[in-house]
Amino acid sequence: MKKDILEHELVPEHSILSESDKRKVFKDLDCNKNQLPKIKITDPVVNAIDAKEGDVLQITRKSDTAGIFITYRLVES
C-alpha cells in the first residue's frame, strides 16, 4: 500500500498560488518570481500536488515558537 506523502506529520501544507495571489505576494514582498527560493519539479510534494514548472507554492508550517510560518517557492526543473 502506497502512503500519501501529504499526510505525513513532517510535511507542511503546500498549495499552488493563483495568478492573482502571485501578483499580491510579489507586490507585498516587493520581489519577482526569480528572487524566490526554488523547489525542484522532481520534489515528491510537487508531484503529489501536480504543480508545474513556473508555479509558485505557498508552504505553511506550524511552529511551536512562531505559530504559523508562511514561505514561498518557485517550481523549476
Biopython code that builds the backbone (N, CA, C, O; Angstrom):
import numpy as np
from Bio.PDB.StructureBuilder import StructureBuilder

atoms = [
    (1, "MET", "N", (0.836, -1.178, 0.000)),
    (1, "MET", "CA", (0.000, 0.000, 0.000)),
    (1, "MET", "C", (0.887, 1.250, 0.000)),
    (1, "MET", "O", (1.765, 1.401, 0.849)),
    (2, "LYS", "N", (0.644, 2.134, -0.959)),
    (2, "LYS", "CA", (1.416, 3.368, -1.087)),
    (2, "LYS", "C", (0.876, 4.423, -0.127)),
    (2, "LYS", "O", (-0.334, 4.637, -0.058)),
    (3, "LYS", "N", (1.772, 5.087, 0.622)),
    (3, "LYS", "CA", (1.356, 6.113, 1.570)),
    (3, "LYS", "C", (1.308, 7.472, 0.892)),
    (3, "LYS", "O", (2.103, 7.760, -0.003)),
    (4, "ASP", "N", (0.377, 8.297, 1.320)),
    (4, "ASP", "CA", (0.231, 9.654, 0.802)),
    (4, "ASP", "C", (1.223, 10.557, 1.525)),
    (4, "ASP", "O", (1.111, 10.770, 2.732)),
    (5, "ILE", "N", (2.198, 11.087, 0.782)),
    (5, "ILE", "CA", (3.233, 11.929, 1.378)),
    (5, "ILE", "C", (2.643, 13.167, 2.043)),
    (5, "ILE", "O", (3.204, 13.679, 3.013)),
    (6, "LEU", "N", (1.518, 13.650, 1.528)),
    (6, "LEU", "CA", (0.895, 14.855, 2.082)),
    (6, "LEU", "C", (0.299, 14.620, 3.466)),
    (6, "LEU", "O", (0.011, 15.575, 4.187)),
    (7, "GLU", "N", (0.114, 13.377, 3.833)),
    (7, "GLU", "CA", (-0.448, 13.040, 5.139)),
    (7, "GLU", "C", (0.631, 12.880, 6.221)),
    (7, "GLU", "O", (0.308, 12.745, 7.401)),
    (8, "HIS", "N", (1.901, 12.895, 5.823)),
    (8, "HIS", "CA", (2.979, 12.710, 6.798)),
    (8, "HIS", "C", (3.060, 13.916, 7.725)),
    (8, "HIS", "O", (2.941, 15.055, 7.272)),
    (9, "GLU", "N", (3.261, 13.677, 9.005)),
    (9, "GLU", "CA", (3.260, 14.745, 10.009)),
    (9, "GLU", "C", (4.376, 15.769, 9.820)),
    (9, "GLU", "O", (4.256, 16.894, 10.307)),
    (10, "LEU", "N", (5.442, 15.418, 9.139)),
    (10, "LEU", "CA", (6.553, 16.349, 8.954)),
    (10, "LEU", "C", (6.474, 17.145, 7.656)),
    (10, "LEU", "O", (7.307, 18.019, 7.416)),
    (11, "VAL", "N", (5.478, 16.852, 6.811)),
    (11, "VAL", "CA", (5.323, 17.568, 5.543)),
    (11, "VAL", "C", (4.340, 18.720, 5.757)),
    (11, "VAL", "O", (3.170, 18.489, 6.060)),
    (12, "PRO", "N", (4.817, 19.973, 5.598)),
    (12, "PRO", "CA", (3.915, 21.109, 5.782)),
    (12, "PRO", "C", (2.918, 21.212, 4.628)),
    (12, "PRO", "O", (3.077, 20.565, 3.593)),
    (13, "GLU", "N", (1.897, 22.028, 4.822)),
    (13, "GLU", "CA", (0.884, 22.232, 3.785)),
    (13, "GLU", "C", (1.491, 22.999, 2.613)),
    (13, "GLU", "O", (2.132, 24.032, 2.805)),
    (14, "HIS", "N", (1.290, 22.494, 1.410)),
    (14, "HIS", "CA", (1.740, 23.134, 0.172)),
    (14, "HIS", "C", (0.515, 23.449, -0.670)),
    (14, "HIS", "O", (-0.378, 22.610, -0.797)),
    (15, "SER", "N", (0.457, 24.647, -1.250)),
    (15, "SER", "CA", (-0.620, 24.975, -2.172)),
    (15, "SER", "C", (-0.068, 25.805, -3.322)),
    (15, "SER", "O", (0.900, 26.548, -3.164)),
    (16, "ILE", "N", (-0.700, 25.665, -4.478)),
    (16, "ILE", "CA", (-0.296, 26.394, -5.677)),
    (16, "ILE", "C", (-1.054, 27.713, -5.705)),
    (16, "ILE", "O", (-2.280, 27.738, -5.589)),
    (17, "LEU", "N", (-0.316, 28.813, -5.860)),
    (17, "LEU", "CA", (-0.951, 30.127, -5.891)),
    (17, "LEU", "C", (-1.581, 30.406, -7.252)),
    (17, "LEU", "O", (-1.047, 30.023, -8.293)),
    (18, "SER", "N", (-2.716, 31.075, -7.220)),
    (18, "SER", "CA", (-3.347, 31.547, -8.453)),
    (18, "SER", "C", (-2.547, 32.737, -8.981)),
    (18, "SER", "O", (-1.694, 33.280, -8.279)),
    (19, "GLU", "N", (-2.824, 33.130, -10.207)),
    (19, "GLU", "CA", (-2.116, 34.280, -10.795)),
    (19, "GLU", "C", (-2.350, 35.543, -9.971)),
    (19, "GLU", "O", (-1.414, 36.314, -9.757)),
    (20, "SER", "N", (-3.572, 35.771, -9.506)),
    (20, "SER", "CA", (-3.851, 36.976, -8.714)),
    (20, "SER", "C", (-3.149, 36.920, -7.360)),
    (20, "SER", "O", (-2.668, 37.941, -6.867)),
    (21, "ASP", "N", (-3.087, 35.725, -6.751)),
    (21, "ASP", "CA", (-2.370, 35.587, -5.476)),
    (21, "ASP", "C", (-0.870, 35.800, -5.661)),
    (21, "ASP", "O", (-0.209, 36.379, -4.799)),
    (22, "LYS", "N", (-0.329, 35.324, -6.803)),
    (22, "LYS", "CA", (1.096, 35.542, -7.085)),
    (22, "LYS", "C", (1.394, 37.036, -7.177)),
    (22, "LYS", "O", (2.362, 37.517, -6.587)),
    (23, "ARG", "N", (0.564, 37.765, -7.915)),
    (23, "ARG", "CA", (0.778, 39.219, -8.046)),
    (23, "ARG", "C", (0.747, 39.902, -6.686)),
    (23, "ARG", "O", (1.559, 40.786, -6.415)),
    (24, "LYS", "N", (-0.188, 39.494, -5.829)),
    (24, "LYS", "CA", (-0.286, 40.095, -4.495)),
    (24, "LYS", "C", (0.968, 39.792, -3.665)),
    (24, "LYS", "O", (1.503, 40.679, -2.998)),
    (25, "VAL", "N", (1.428, 38.554, -3.708)),
    (25, "VAL", "CA", (2.631, 38.168, -2.952)),
    (25, "VAL", "C", (3.840, 38.970, -3.450)),
    (25, "VAL", "O", (4.605, 39.502, -2.646)),
    (26, "PHE", "N", (4.012, 39.056, -4.776)),
    (26, "PHE", "CA", (5.153, 39.800, -5.328)),
    (26, "PHE", "C", (5.086, 41.266, -4.920)),
    (26, "PHE", "O", (6.113, 41.873, -4.615)),
    (27, "LYS", "N", (3.889, 41.836, -4.913)),
    (27, "LYS", "CA", (3.733, 43.238, -4.505)),
    (27, "LYS", "C", (4.030, 43.394, -3.016)),
    (27, "LYS", "O", (4.766, 44.300, -2.625)),
    (28, "ASP", "N", (3.461, 42.515, -2.180)),
    (28, "ASP", "CA", (3.660, 42.595, -0.728)),
    (28, "ASP", "C", (5.119, 42.392, -0.342)),
    (28, "ASP", "O", (5.621, 43.050, 0.570)),
    (29, "LEU", "N", (5.800, 41.480, -1.036)),
    (29, "LEU", "CA", (7.200, 41.179, -0.713)),
    (29, "LEU", "C", (8.178, 42.056, -1.493)),
    (29, "LEU", "O", (9.384, 42.014, -1.251)),
    (30, "ASP", "N", (7.656, 42.847, -2.427)),
    (30, "ASP", "CA", (8.475, 43.702, -3.291)),
    (30, "ASP", "C", (9.584, 42.877, -3.962)),
    (30, "ASP", "O", (10.771, 43.188, -3.865)),
    (31, "CYS", "N", (9.146, 41.820, -4.641)),
    (31, "CYS", "CA", (10.096, 40.943, -5.339)),
    (31, "CYS", "C", (9.445, 40.422, -6.612)),
    (31, "CYS", "O", (8.281, 40.714, -6.889)),
    (32, "ASN", "N", (10.203, 39.648, -7.384)),
    (32, "ASN", "CA", (9.644, 38.951, -8.535)),
    (32, "ASN", "C", (9.906, 37.458, -8.363)),
    (32, "ASN", "O", (10.617, 37.045, -7.446)),
    (33, "LYS", "N", (9.324, 36.652, -9.252)),
    (33, "LYS", "CA", (9.398, 35.197, -9.062)),
    (33, "LYS", "C", (10.822, 34.662, -9.069)),
    (33, "LYS", "O", (11.110, 33.668, -8.401)),
    (34, "ASN", "N", (11.721, 35.307, -9.815)),
    (34, "ASN", "CA", (13.095, 34.818, -9.879)),
    (34, "ASN", "C", (13.875, 35.046, -8.596)),
    (34, "ASN", "O", (14.955, 34.481, -8.420)),
    (35, "GLN", "N", (13.349, 35.861, -7.702)),
    (35, "GLN", "CA", (14.004, 36.110, -6.418)),
    (35, "GLN", "C", (13.547, 35.138, -5.333)),
    (35, "GLN", "O", (14.091, 35.141, -4.228)),
    (36, "LEU", "N", (12.562, 34.316, -5.638)),
    (36, "LEU", "CA", (12.069, 33.350, -4.655)),
    (36, "LEU", "C", (13.012, 32.154, -4.559)),
    (36, "LEU", "O", (13.688, 31.813, -5.530)),
    (37, "PRO", "N", (13.056, 31.521, -3.389)),
    (37, "PRO", "CA", (13.771, 30.244, -3.293)),
    (37, "PRO", "C", (13.111, 29.242, -4.236)),
    (37, "PRO", "O", (11.930, 29.369, -4.559)),
    (38, "LYS", "N", (13.865, 28.263, -4.666)),
    (38, "LYS", "CA", (13.385, 27.300, -5.660)),
    (38, "LYS", "C", (13.029, 25.967, -5.008)),
    (38, "LYS", "O", (13.539, 25.611, -3.945)),
    (39, "ILE", "N", (12.138, 25.244, -5.683)),
    (39, "ILE", "CA", (11.828, 23.859, -5.329)),
    (39, "ILE", "C", (11.826, 23.083, -6.638)),
    (39, "ILE", "O", (11.244, 23.526, -7.629)),
    (40, "LYS", "N", (12.460, 21.954, -6.641)),
    (40, "LYS", "CA", (12.612, 21.168, -7.879)),
    (40, "LYS", "C", (11.299, 20.519, -8.304)),
    (40, "LYS", "O", (10.492, 20.098, -7.475)),
    (41, "ILE", "N", (11.111, 20.452, -9.608)),
    (41, "ILE", "CA", (9.941, 19.812, -10.196)),
    (41, "ILE", "C", (9.880, 18.334, -9.801)),
    (41, "ILE", "O", (8.810, 17.725, -9.839)),
    (42, "THR", "N", (11.020, 17.759, -9.424)),
    (42, "THR", "CA", (11.092, 16.348, -9.035)),
    (42, "THR", "C", (10.802, 16.124, -7.548)),
    (42, "THR", "O", (10.781, 14.981, -7.089)),
    (43, "ASP", "N", (10.581, 17.199, -6.797)),
    (43, "ASP", "CA", (10.273, 17.058, -5.367)),
    (43, "ASP", "C", (8.990, 16.224, -5.214)),
    (43, "ASP", "O", (8.019, 16.457, -5.934)),
    (44, "PRO", "N", (8.976, 15.275, -4.305)),
    (44, "PRO", "CA", (7.790, 14.422, -4.141)),
    (44, "PRO", "C", (6.497, 15.193, -3.869)),
    (44, "PRO", "O", (5.438, 14.802, -4.361)),
    (45, "VAL", "N", (6.562, 16.270, -3.104)),
    (45, "VAL", "CA", (5.348, 17.044, -2.825)),
    (45, "VAL", "C", (4.885, 17.782, -4.080)),
    (45, "VAL", "O", (3.684, 17.876, -4.333)),
    (46, "VAL", "N", (5.823, 18.304, -4.864)),
    (46, "VAL", "CA", (5.470, 18.968, -6.124)),
    (46, "VAL", "C", (4.697, 17.996, -7.007)),
    (46, "VAL", "O", (3.681, 18.361, -7.598)),
    (47, "ASN", "N", (5.173, 16.772, -7.095)),
    (47, "ASN", "CA", (4.475, 15.750, -7.886)),
    (47, "ASN", "C", (3.115, 15.411, -7.284)),
    (47, "ASN", "O", (2.142, 15.225, -8.015)),
    (48, "ALA", "N", (3.043, 15.328, -5.959)),
    (48, "ALA", "CA", (1.796, 14.947, -5.295)),
    (48, "ALA", "C", (0.687, 15.975, -5.491)),
    (48, "ALA", "O", (-0.487, 15.611, -5.560)),
    (49, "ILE", "N", (1.048, 17.261, -5.581)),
    (49, "ILE", "CA", (0.017, 18.297, -5.765)),
    (49, "ILE", "C", (-0.122, 18.703, -7.228)),
    (49, "ILE", "O", (-0.878, 19.618, -7.555)),
    (50, "ASP", "N", (0.607, 18.024, -8.103)),
    (50, "ASP", "CA", (0.534, 18.246, -9.556)),
    (50, "ASP", "C", (0.927, 19.676, -9.946)),
    (50, "ASP", "O", (0.310, 20.281, -10.823)),
    (51, "ALA", "N", (1.959, 20.205, -9.284)),
    (51, "ALA", "CA", (2.467, 21.542, -9.631)),
    (51, "ALA", "C", (3.299, 21.453, -10.900)),
    (51, "ALA", "O", (3.886, 20.414, -11.204)),
    (52, "LYS", "N", (3.338, 22.539, -11.625)),
    (52, "LYS", "CA", (4.071, 22.612, -12.892)),
    (52, "LYS", "C", (5.215, 23.608, -12.778)),
    (52, "LYS", "O", (5.221, 24.460, -11.889)),
    (53, "GLU", "N", (6.182, 23.497, -13.681)),
    (53, "GLU", "CA", (7.286, 24.450, -13.712)),
    (53, "GLU", "C", (6.732, 25.866, -13.870)),
    (53, "GLU", "O", (5.869, 26.113, -14.712)),
    (54, "GLY", "N", (7.235, 26.791, -13.052)),
    (54, "GLY", "CA", (6.770, 28.178, -13.080)),
    (54, "GLY", "C", (5.707, 28.480, -12.037)),
    (54, "GLY", "O", (5.426, 29.647, -11.764)),
    (55, "ASP", "N", (5.099, 27.430, -11.439)),
    (55, "ASP", "CA", (4.128, 27.658, -10.372)),
    (55, "ASP", "C", (4.840, 28.203, -9.136)),
    (55, "ASP", "O", (6.019, 27.931, -8.907)),
    (56, "VAL", "N", (4.110, 28.967, -8.358)),
    (56, "VAL", "CA", (4.611, 29.439, -7.068)),
    (56, "VAL", "C", (3.812, 28.707, -5.995)),
    (56, "VAL", "O", (2.581, 28.720, -6.000)),
    (57, "LEU", "N", (4.535, 28.070, -5.076)),
    (57, "LEU", "CA", (3.903, 27.339, -3.986)),
    (57, "LEU", "C", (3.940, 28.156, -2.717)),
    (57, "LEU", "O", (4.935, 28.812, -2.408)),
    (58, "GLN", "N", (2.843, 28.106, -1.985)),
    (58, "GLN", "CA", (2.809, 28.659, -0.633)),
    (58, "GLN", "C", (2.963, 27.476, 0.308)),
    (58, "GLN", "O", (2.213, 26.503, 0.226)),
    (59, "ILE", "N", (3.936, 27.565, 1.200)),
    (59, "ILE", "CA", (4.196, 26.490, 2.154)),
    (59, "ILE", "C", (3.904, 27.035, 3.540)),
    (59, "ILE", "O", (4.510, 28.012, 3.980)),
    (60, "THR", "N", (2.968, 26.389, 4.220)),
    (60, "THR", "CA", (2.526, 26.842, 5.539)),
    (60, "THR", "C", (2.997, 25.843, 6.582)),
    (60, "THR", "O", (2.573, 24.688, 6.599)),
    (61, "ARG", "N", (3.880, 26.311, 7.447)),
    (61, "ARG", "CA", (4.423, 25.460, 8.508)),
    (61, "ARG", "C", (3.859, 25.891, 9.852)),
    (61, "ARG", "O", (3.662, 27.077, 10.114)),
    (62, "LYS", "N", (3.604, 24.898, 10.695)),
    (62, "LYS", "CA", (3.189, 25.174, 12.071)),
    (62, "LYS", "C", (4.423, 25.065, 12.947)),
    (62, "LYS", "O", (5.217, 24.135, 12.814)),
    (63, "SER", "N", (4.573, 26.033, 13.849)),
    (63, "SER", "CA", (5.761, 26.086, 14.691)),
    (63, "SER", "C", (5.350, 26.363, 16.132)),
    (63, "SER", "O", (4.479, 27.195, 16.387)),
    (64, "ASP", "N", (5.977, 25.668, 17.064)),
    (64, "ASP", "CA", (5.700, 25.915, 18.482)),
    (64, "ASP", "C", (6.128, 27.311, 18.903)),
    (64, "ASP", "O", (5.524, 27.903, 19.799)),
    (65, "THR", "N", (7.168, 27.845, 18.263)),
    (65, "THR", "CA", (7.679, 29.163, 18.655)),
    (65, "THR", "C", (7.123, 30.295, 17.804)),
    (65, "THR", "O", (6.870, 31.385, 18.319)),
    (66, "ALA", "N", (6.930, 30.056, 16.513)),
    (66, "ALA", "CA", (6.493, 31.129, 15.616)),
    (66, "ALA", "C", (4.992, 31.078, 15.317)),
    (66, "ALA", "O", (4.465, 32.002, 14.698)),
    (67, "GLY", "N", (4.305, 30.038, 15.735)),
    (67, "GLY", "CA", (2.895, 29.881, 15.400)),
    (67, "GLY", "C", (2.770, 29.347, 13.989)),
    (67, "GLY", "O", (3.023, 28.168, 13.743)),
    (68, "ILE", "N", (2.380, 30.209, 13.057)),
    (68, "ILE", "CA", (2.268, 29.840, 11.646)),
    (68, "ILE", "C", (3.333, 30.602, 10.871)),
    (68, "ILE", "O", (3.471, 31.815, 11.025)),
    (69, "PHE", "N", (4.088, 29.887, 10.036)),
    (69, "PHE", "CA", (5.133, 30.496, 9.221)),
    (69, "PHE", "C", (4.847, 30.169, 7.766)),
    (69, "PHE", "O", (4.748, 28.998, 7.397)),
    (70, "ILE", "N", (4.711, 31.206, 6.933)),
    (70, "ILE", "CA", (4.412, 31.014, 5.512)),
    (70, "ILE", "C", (5.623, 31.412, 4.685)),
    (70, "ILE", "O", (6.231, 32.460, 4.902)),
    (71, "THR", "N", (5.957, 30.554, 3.737)),
    (71, "THR", "CA", (7.057, 30.834, 2.814)),
    (71, "THR", "C", (6.599, 30.475, 1.401)),
    (71, "THR", "O", (5.574, 29.820, 1.214)),
    (72, "TYR", "N", (7.372, 30.915, 0.417)),
    (72, "TYR", "CA", (7.007, 30.713, -0.988)),
    (72, "TYR", "C", (8.188, 30.103, -1.733)),
    (72, "TYR", "O", (9.343, 30.401, -1.432)),
    (73, "ARG", "N", (7.889, 29.242, -2.713)),
    (73, "ARG", "CA", (8.914, 28.612, -3.538)),
    (73, "ARG", "C", (8.455, 28.616, -4.994)),
    (73, "ARG", "O", (7.271, 28.455, -5.288)),
    (74, "LEU", "N", (9.415, 28.803, -5.895)),
    (74, "LEU", "CA", (9.180, 28.729, -7.330)),
    (74, "LEU", "C", (9.538, 27.342, -7.809)),
    (74, "LEU", "O", (10.640, 26.862, -7.544)),
    (75, "VAL", "N", (8.624, 26.684, -8.515)),
    (75, "VAL", "CA", (8.879, 25.350, -9.061)),
    (75, "VAL", "C", (9.737, 25.494, -10.325)),
    (75, "VAL", "O", (9.388, 26.227, -11.250)),
    (76, "GLU", "N", (10.861, 24.783, -10.340)),
    (76, "GLU", "CA", (11.745, 24.808, -11.510)),
    (76, "GLU", "C", (12.341, 23.439, -11.755)),
    (76, "GLU", "O", (12.338, 22.571, -10.881)),
    (77, "SER", "N", (12.859, 23.262, -12.980)),
    (77, "SER", "CA", (13.455, 21.960, -13.332)),
    (77, "SER", "C", (14.893, 21.882, -12.868)),
    (77, "SER", "O", (15.554, 20.864, -13.075)),
]
sb = StructureBuilder()
sb.init_structure("model")
sb.init_model(0)
sb.init_chain("A")
sb.init_seg("    ")
for serial, (resi, resn, name, xyz) in enumerate(atoms, 1):
    if name == "N":
        sb.init_residue(resn, " ", resi, " ")
    sb.init_atom(name, np.array(xyz, "f"), 0.0, 1.0, " ", f" {name:<3s}", serial, name[0])
structure = sb.get_structure()
